[in-house]
Amino acid sequence: MATTIQISKELQQELVKRKLSERETYEEIIWDLLEDTMELSKATKKDIEESRQQIREGKVHSWEEIKNELRLNV
């Protein structure tokens, strides 16, 4: 069920600034803002922990190593 909320003109102007396109709704903008504060899923937490373990075990390569291996002159 949809509902209506009242916001100040100042807040509306800030939301308009955050639009990526003219067709983007205020609801989409608000969801994007909320996403940063939402709880991570169990799968994401597991992936993060696995990545941290790989770093602790030295299973990582520096950008310099990758460039040298691929013979990139960046």
N, C-alpha and C positions, 0 to 999 in steps of 0.2 A: 504494500500500500504506500503510495507516495504521500509526502507531506510537504507543506510549505514552511519555510523559515524566513525570518526577517534578518537582514544583515545591513550594516551601515554602507553608505556610498563609498567610504574609504576602503572597506573590505572588498566590496565589489570591484573597485578599481584594481586592487591588488590581485584578485582572482583573474581579471581580464588580462593583466600583464603576464600571467603564468600560462595562458592558453598557447598551445602549440599550433593550433589551427582555429579558424573561425567557427568550425563545426563542433569543436570540443565543448562539452557541457561543463557546468560548474561541478556537477557530481563527479565527473571523471577527474577534474582537477583536485577535488577534495580527496578522492580515493588515492590518487598519486601521492598526495601529501601524507596521508595516513599510512601508506605502505611502508614508509621508512621507519615507522614506530611499531609495526606489527611484529608479533612473535615469529621467529624463524621456524620452519617446519622441521620435523625430526630428521627427514632425509637431508635437508640443508645442513643441519647441525652435525650430522654424521659425516657429510662430505668435508666440512670445515675441519673437523677433528682428524680425518684421514690426511688432509693436506698438511696440517700442522705436524703430524707424525712423519710424513715424508720429508718435511723441512728439517726436523730434528735428526733424521737419519741421513741427511745430506743427499737426498734423492732429487736435487734441484740443479738447474744450470743457470748461470748468470747470462745476461744479455750479451756480454762480450764473448762468452764461450759459444753461444749460438751463432753469433755473427761470424766468428772465426770458422766454425764448422761448416756453415753454409757459404762461406767466402763472400759475405756481404760487406761492402765498404760503405757503411753508413756514417 
